[in-house]
Amino acid sequence: MKILPVLSVFFHIMLLSVLLLVPISVKGSEGDVGMIAMGQSPYGFENDEGQITGVLYDVLKQIRTTSGIGSAVEIQPAKRMLATLLKGKRSCTIVVDSPEIVESLDIIEPVGYKLTAGILPVAGVKLKDYSSLTGKIIAVPLGILFDEKFHNDKSLNKLSTPQYINAIKMMKAGRVDAIAGAISALKYIAGKEGLNAQFFGQPLIFVEAEFYLVCSFKLSEIERTKLQQAVVELRSSGATQEIFDSYFSLPEQ
């Protein structure tokens, strides 16, 4: 994921590059505060019915409704979104924290959910620590980079796959023992493939990063305060957690 939202990014490791950080640009009158969500499934995307949806898209919609601040939420590719925010246009998005974000954007408030990245094993495969990866066949989707040691470790049996979905299908077929990536995104895709929570073992977590509402520095103090209060209210009430759970919680059976 790397700086702001996802993909690519600068989050140094862009850890979220594929996982997360993804800004979005905005349209509307000069006075509008653009609300932007990452243009990548499961964060912000068009579903089979042609409707815009996504977990960060839905959270931003709730923040906008509760605060009364912002234009209709839009989604855009990460690079374009990022450029919009860094150019100082009046806009906000949800991204994972990183040094780049702290230096470049106004950190409003944590939304109440952490992005976790690491290795998700199939049921029966126990990963207690890094040494447990030895001898395991690990699918690594292209673009995944969350830990330099893991990324550069030539002793591990790592199998590159085009996307998360390919890795999930390989695990279903019994071809890999584990998958590297954003745990929540992997579970979302697994759910779409008809898998339940019993299919997976406990993940080995390498990175945890908080999701924040961030904005350019062009908002008024009143706008900033209303947005912050809305995020706190939604987080405290459990509304934000419900949205994340609706996307990332797998059925038990």
N, C-alpha and C positions, 0 to 999 in steps of 0.2 A: 503495500500500500503505500508511500512517501510523503508527502506533505499533506496536503489536505486531503483530499479524499482519495483515495484510493489508487489504484493503479498507477503505476508509474511513479510515482511519486516520490517525492522526495522524502518522505518519512524516513529518509536515510535508507531505509531498507525498503522503502516502499513496501514495506511489509505489507502494507496494506495495499500495496500495489495491486493486488488482485484481490485483495481483500477488502480494502477499504478505502480510504480517502478518496473522495471524489468530489470535486466542486462543481458547481453548476452555474451557468450564467443566466442572466435575467433579462426579461423584456418588460416594457411598460413605460409609464410616464417617468419623467426625470425625477419626480418626487417619490416614486415607489421604492420600497426596499425589496430587492429581488430575493426570492426564496429558492434556493437551488439544491437539487439532490443529485447524487452520483448516478450517472447514466450507465449502470451496469447491474445485472441481476446478481443478487436479490435486493440490491439497494435502491434502484430506480429503473424501471423498464416497462415495456408494453407487453401485456399478457396476450394469450391466444384470442381473447375477445376484443383486442384492440384498445383496452383500457390501460391507462398509466397507473402503475402500482409500484410497490417496493417498500422495504422496511424503513429506510431513511426518508423516502418520499412521504410515507404515512405519518412518521413522527413530525416532520416539518409541517405537514398539513395541520396537525393538532396544535403545534406551537403557534402557527399563524392564527388559527381559530381562537385559541385561548388568549393570545396577546392582542389581537386586533391589528397586528403589524404585519406588513408585507403584501406583495402581490401573489397571485396564484403560483403555486409551486411548479417549477419546471425541472426537467432533467437535461443534462448535456454531457458530452464527453469530458473526461477528466482534464485534459490539457486546456481545453477551451474555458472550462469553468474556472480553473485555477487562474488563468490569465485574467479573467473578469474580476476576481477578488483581489488579486495583487495589483491591478491597475487602480484600485481604490473605488470602484463603482459601488454604489449603495446596495450591498447584497450580503446574504448569509447562507451558510450551509452547515452540514454536520460532518465532522471528520475526526480522525483519531489524533490524539496529541502527539507532537514531536517538536524538537527544537526549532525546526523551520517554521512551524505554525506559530509558536510562541513569539518568534521574532517578527513575523510578517503580518499577523492578523490579530484582531481583537477577540480574545477568548472570553466568551460570555458566561457559559455555565456547562458543567458536565450533564449530559442527558440522563445518565444513570444506567449505562450499559458498557461493558468492556469487550473489546475485540480480543479474542485469543487465537494465537497461531501456534502450530506445532505438528505433532504426528498423531493421527487418529487411526487406531488399529481395529481390525476385525475382532469380534468376540472370541475369547480364548487366547488371544495374544496379549501378554502383559508387558507393559513398558514402564518399569520402575524408575529408570534413569537412562542417561544417554547410552551407557554400555549395553542396554537391553536392545538397542537397534542392530547390533551385530548379528548377522545371519538372517535378518528379516529382509523381505523384498518390499521396498518402499516406492510407491508411485509418487512422482514429483511433477505436477502440472507445470507447463512452461510459464515462466515469469515469476514463479514462487521464489521469494528470497526473504527469509526472516531470521536467519542465523548463519553467520559466516562460517562457523566451525562445521555445521551440517552441510552447508552449500559446498564447501571445499573438501569435504572428507571423501577421499577416493576409496577408502576401505569399505564403505557401506555399499550395499547392493541397491542402487537407486535406478528406477526405471522412469524415463521421461514420458509424459503423456501430453497431448495437445491442450486439453482442458480438464476441469474438475470432473465433468460428467464422464469422460473416458476413464478416469481413475476409479470412479465409483463403479462403473460397469465391470472393470477388471477385477475389482474386489468381489463383486457379486459372483463372478465366474471362478473365483478362487485362485486368481493369478497373482495377487499381491497380498501381503500381510497388513499393510498400513498405507496411509496416504498423508502426504505433507501438505499443509495449507491452513487457511482460516477455518477453524473448527465449525463456527456457525454457518459459514457458506457451504461447507461440505455436508452438514446435516440438512440444510435446506434442499440441496440437490438430491440427497439420499431420500428425503421424504417424497420428492417428486417421482422418484423411482420405485416408490412403494415399500421402502424399507422402514423398519421401526427401530426403537432405541436398543432392543435386544441384539441387533445385528452388530453393534460396535462394542469395543472394550473402552477402557478409560484412556483418554488422550494424554500424551506427554506434552505438556505445555512449555513452549520456549519463550513466548512473548505475550504480555497482556498490555493493552493500551485502552485508555478511556476515550469514549466518544464525546465530543464537545460540540455545542453550538458555537460557531465562530462567524464573525462578520468583518467587513472592511471597517476602517476607522472613520467612515463618513456618516455614521448614524448619529442622531441627536441623543442627548443623555436620557430623554424621556423614552425614546424608542428602545434604547438599550435596556433601560430598567424594566420596561414592560415585557420585553422578550425574556429577560433573566427571570422575572417573577413567574412567567408562564412555564418555563422549563422546570423551575423548582416545584411548582404546583403539580405538573404532570408527573414528575419523578416521585414526589411524596405520595401522591394518590395511587401510584402503581400503574397508571395509565400507560406510561412509556414502556414499562416492563411487559405489559400485556401485548403491546404491539410487537415487540421483539420476540416474545414467546410464540406468537401466532405464526411467525415465519420460521423460527429456529428450533422449536421443541418437537421432537419426534414422538409419535404415539408409542406407548409401552409395548403394545402387541399388534 
